[in-house]
Amino acid sequence: MCGIVGGSSKRNVLPILVEGLKRLEYRGYDSAGVAFTANKKITQVKTVGRVADLESQLKKSDESNNGIAHTRWATHGVPNTKNAHPHSSLNEIFVVHNGIIENHEPLRNNLIAEGYKFISDTDTEVITHLINYYKNAGHDFDSAVIRAIKDLKGAYALGIIDVNNPDFVIGAREHSPLVVGEGIDENFIASDVMALSQVTNKFKFLEDGQIAIISNDNIEILGKNGAPKNIATQEIDSTAYTNDLAGYSHFMEKEIFEQPTAVSNSIEGRVLESGPQEGIFGAGFEEALVDISNIQIVACGTSYHAGRIFEYWSHKFLGINCRVDYGSEYQYQEPIKTQKTLLVTISQSGETADTLASLRFAKKTDNPITLTICNVANSSMCRESDYTMLTNAGPEIGVASTKAFVTQLSCLSLLLLTLMKINNKPENSIKKISKALMDLPKNIQQTLEDLEPYKKVAKLIFNKNSALFLGRGMYFPIAREGALKLKEISYIHAEAYPAGELKHGPLALIDKNMPVLAVVPDNEHLDKILSNIQEVAARKGRVFSIGPISKTEITKEGGHINIPKTLDLLNPIISIVPMQLISYYTAIYKGTDVDKPRNLAKSVTVE
Ligand code: M6R
C-alpha cells in the first residue's frame, strides 16, 4: 500500500519522480522519500508527511538522471524519517519497497550476525542489507538482487539503485503490483500506470517473480532464475489517468458528482431495453455458466458491500445460492469442494491483497469459474481471472470509494440480467430491469440537484461521537456502506444494524445524542422499518431517513430525504448517494482531510 516510482533518463528525473509520487499518494501518505545518483554518490531526502513536503525539501540545484522514490503507508515501524523509504545499506544500495516481508526477523538476525547494523524498525531494511551482502559475496548488482529475493517470503514491489551502477534502476515484484513505463531516452518503474501517465503511454506489466533492469536506453526483464523474459508492451490511454480536481474542492466530491456518467460508462453498449448483450463478460461466458449451482463472492470494504447486495438479488431473482466473504477471511477457511461455482471477485483496484489471495486460493482448492468486476484494466485480478468486466468508473482518487461502488453495482446488475437470461427467467422481467438500469444515471443525477438536505443533516451530526445506520434486506448493506463512509472520513464512530436487530441490544444506545440514519425502502419492509424508527423516536433518538417514499417528515426531530423511485432492486444504488454526501459534508464541517483520511490508503496491497 505504499507507492513506488523509479526512473532512468537523459534529462533530470527528479521532477518526474516527485510528480509520480503525487499521483501515488492515494496508496499511502505517512512519509515520503527519494534517493538519486549524482556525482558518484547517492543522495537521499526523506520526510514525514506528504509528497509536497518532500518537494519543498529538494534543493533547486538537485539534479539526477537516476533515482527511486516512495510514499509510505506504515506497516512495520511508526511514520518517522528513520522508517521512511528509501532504506540504504552502507550508503551503497538503496531500496524502496511496497509490501511486507514476512520472514524479516530471521533475515535480520542473520544479517546482524554478519555485522550489518539496522537503523529502522522496518522489514524493508533487510532487503537492502541482503543485496549488499550478496554483492560483497561476489555477485553483480543484478545477480545480487536475484539472489537476495530468493530469500524473501511475503509480498514486495521493489525499486533498487546501487552507487556503483549509477545508470540502472532495478525493479522486482512478488504479490505487489509493478509496471515498467517505456519512454524515449528514459524508462521507468512504478506501482501503477497513473504514476507515469505524464511521461509515457507504453507499459509492460511485470508478473510475480520477475525483475526489470532499466537504464535510459534499455529494458531487460528477467524471470526468477535470471532467464530473459519477453513481455509485450501495451499502449494505455493515458488521458484516462488524470488527477485533476476540475474545479471541485476534493476528489471525493468530484467522484460523487461523476457518478451519473460513471454508471452510463459502465452500462453503455452492454445493455439494451431488450436485455443484456452477449459476450459482455468475455467470449464463452454464457456457455460456461450454464448449470452453475453456486456463486461465491469475495471482496473487501466497499466492494464487499456491493457483493452483499448481489447476494439478495441472486436469491430473489435467480434462486442460486450465493455466499459473500471478506477476502481476509475466505482465504483462510477450510477449502470446500463445490459443484460448478462461479467465483466473483469485486475490487476497485484489482490489487487488494486479501481479495487477490482469495482468488488464488479458490483457483487452487476448488477450481471455480472466475470472474472479476474491477476498475483497473491489467490489474492482477483482471489478469488472473477467466472473465473480466471493467466497471469503467475512471480513476478514483479519494480514499473513500463512491463511484467505484455504484459502478460495481451496475456491473452486478448486468451479471444478474445475464444469469437470468441463461436460466430462462421471464423475458418481461429481464426487459423491465434492463430499462430501469438504463435510467439509473438519470435517477442518480436527480439526487445531486439539491444539496441542502444533505448539508442540513451533516450540520446536525458533525459534532456527535457516534451514529447508527439502519436498513433491512438489500438495504442493510447500504446502511453498512453509509456507516463505513461516515466513519472513514469524519472519524465519527458509525455502526450499521439490520433494523429488526435494534431491540436485541443497540436500542440501549439511543438517546438524544445518537443520530440514526435509516434507509427506508418502498417494499414489503416499509411498515416494519417505520415501526423501528418509531421505537427510536420514542426514546428521543434523532432519526434521518432516506428512501423513495413521499413521506415528508418521519420524525419531527430529524427529517426525511426523498430519492427517485425505480425498481426496488435498483433503489439501493440510488440511496447510497445521499449517504455519501452526508458523510462528505460532515467531514467538511469537522475539518478532516476528506481525500486522505488518517491511517488509510486507497489500495490495500498488504494482508
Ligand atoms: O480496491 P478494492 O475495491 O479491492 O478495495 C477494497 C477496500 O479497501 C475499499 O473498498 C475500501 O473499503 C474503501 N476505500 C472504503 O471507502
Boltz pocket constraint, residues with backbone or C-beta under 6 A from the ligand:
constraints:
  - pocket:
      binder: B
      contacts: [[A, 300], [A, 301], [A, 302], [A, 303], [A, 304], [A, 346], [A, 347], [A, 348], [A, 349], [A, 350], [A, 351], [A, 352], [A, 355], [A, 398], [A, 399], [A, 400], [A, 401], [A, 402], [A, 484], [A, 485], [A, 488], [A, 601], [A, 602], [A, 603], [A, 604]]
      max_distance: 6.0
